Amino acid sequence: QVQLVESGGGLVQAGGSLRLSCAASGGTFSGYGMAWFRQATGMEREFVAAISWTGLSTNYPESVKGRFTISRDNAKNTVTLQMNSLKPEDTAVYYCAATTYGGSDKVQTNEYRYWGQGTQVTVSS
């Protein structure tokens, strides 16, 4: 059983940056594909970024491409999401997720087996 714990959320002004971290335990982290999703109030959970188990392949939707960067450290069992040029529409609860599939092309919530509890990101205008 994999446990995921997110940290690093908070309140930031538009144009600012935040760095989210996800610490994994209880499984073979280095073999898992990892991702970040977000869910704004009243909205469905949406894909934000994914990274392959090697860290060599990443995937982003157009809404965050060029602003967000996902990375991982398999030695430390962590995955991070660097978020720059934040916009008010980035406000959401951000979730870390893991799949036993090692690639980065899974973008649906039902393709991920393990989830963290989420961390709130609020971007003020």
C-alpha positions as CSV (number, residue, x, y, z in Angstrom):
1,Q,0.0,0.0,0.0
2,V,1.4,3.3,-1.1
3,Q,0.9,6.4,1.1
4,L,1.2,9.9,-0.5
5,V,1.5,13.1,1.5
6,E,1.5,16.5,-0.2
7,S,2.9,19.7,1.2
8,G,3.8,23.2,0.0
9,G,0.4,24.7,-0.7
10,G,-0.6,28.2,0.3
11,L,-1.7,31.7,-0.7
12,V,0.2,33.5,-3.4
13,Q,-0.5,36.6,-5.6
14,A,-1.0,36.2,-9.3
15,G,2.3,36.0,-11.1
16,G,4.0,34.3,-8.1
17,S,5.4,30.8,-7.6
18,L,4.8,27.9,-5.4
19,R,6.5,24.5,-5.1
20,L,4.5,21.5,-4.1
21,S,6.0,18.3,-2.8
22,C,4.7,14.8,-2.5
23,A,6.4,12.2,-0.2
24,A,5.7,8.6,-0.9
25,S,6.0,5.6,1.3
26,G,5.0,2.0,1.5
27,G,5.6,0.9,-2.1
28,T,8.1,0.6,-4.9
29,F,8.1,4.3,-5.7
30,S,10.7,4.1,-8.4
31,G,8.5,1.9,-10.6
32,Y,5.4,4.1,-10.5
33,G,4.2,6.8,-12.8
34,M,3.4,9.9,-10.8
35,A,1.1,12.8,-11.5
36,W,-0.5,15.9,-10.1
37,F,-4.2,16.7,-10.4
38,R,-6.3,19.6,-9.1
39,Q,-9.9,20.2,-8.2
40,A,-11.4,23.6,-7.9
41,T,-14.6,24.1,-5.9
42,G,-17.6,22.7,-7.8
43,M,-15.4,21.3,-10.6
44,E,-14.2,17.9,-11.6
45,R,-10.7,16.8,-10.8
46,E,-8.4,17.6,-13.7
47,F,-5.0,16.5,-14.8
48,V,-2.1,18.9,-14.2
49,A,1.2,17.0,-14.9
50,A,2.6,13.5,-15.1
51,I,6.1,12.0,-15.0
52,S,7.4,8.6,-16.0
53,W,9.1,6.3,-13.5
54,T,12.5,7.2,-15.0
55,G,11.8,10.9,-14.8
56,L,12.7,11.2,-18.5
57,S,9.2,11.7,-19.8
58,T,6.7,14.3,-18.7
59,N,3.2,15.4,-19.8
60,Y,1.2,18.6,-19.3
61,P,-2.1,20.0,-20.5
62,E,-2.0,23.2,-22.5
63,S,-3.4,25.1,-19.5
64,V,-0.1,24.8,-17.5
65,K,2.5,24.0,-20.1
66,G,5.4,26.3,-19.9
67,R,4.5,27.4,-16.3
68,F,4.5,24.2,-14.3
69,T,7.3,21.6,-14.1
70,I,7.1,18.2,-12.6
71,S,10.1,16.3,-11.3
72,R,11.0,13.4,-9.1
73,D,13.8,12.1,-7.0
74,N,13.6,8.3,-6.8
75,A,16.3,8.2,-4.1
76,K,14.1,10.3,-1.8
77,N,10.7,9.0,-2.9
78,T,9.5,12.4,-3.7
79,V,7.8,14.2,-6.6
80,T,7.6,17.9,-6.9
81,L,5.5,20.4,-8.9
82,Q,7.1,23.8,-9.5
83,M,4.4,26.3,-10.4
84,N,5.4,29.6,-11.9
85,S,3.4,32.6,-13.3
86,L,0.4,31.5,-11.2
87,K,-3.1,32.7,-12.2
88,P,-6.3,33.0,-10.1
89,E,-7.7,30.1,-12.2
90,D,-5.0,27.9,-10.8
91,T,-6.7,28.0,-7.4
92,A,-7.7,24.5,-6.4
93,V,-6.8,21.6,-4.1
94,Y,-3.8,19.8,-5.6
95,Y,-3.5,16.1,-5.4
96,C,-0.5,13.8,-5.9
97,A,-1.3,10.4,-7.5
98,A,0.5,7.2,-8.3
99,T,0.0,4.5,-10.9
100,T,1.7,1.1,-11.2
101,Y,2.0,1.9,-14.9
102,G,5.4,3.6,-15.3
103,G,4.7,6.0,-18.2
104,S,3.6,9.6,-18.2
105,D,0.6,9.4,-20.6
106,K,-2.1,8.5,-18.1
107,V,-4.3,11.6,-17.6
108,Q,-7.6,10.2,-16.2
109,T,-8.3,10.0,-12.5
110,N,-9.4,6.4,-12.8
111,E,-6.0,5.4,-14.1
112,Y,-4.3,6.3,-10.8
113,R,-4.6,3.9,-7.9
114,Y,-3.1,5.9,-5.0
115,W,-3.9,9.4,-3.9
116,G,-2.7,11.9,-1.4
117,Q,-5.1,14.0,0.8
118,G,-4.5,17.2,-1.2
119,T,-3.0,20.6,-0.5
120,Q,-4.8,23.9,-1.1
121,V,-3.4,26.4,-3.5
122,T,-5.0,29.9,-3.6
123,V,-3.9,32.5,-6.1
124,S,-5.2,36.0,-5.5
125,S,-5.7,38.6,-8.2
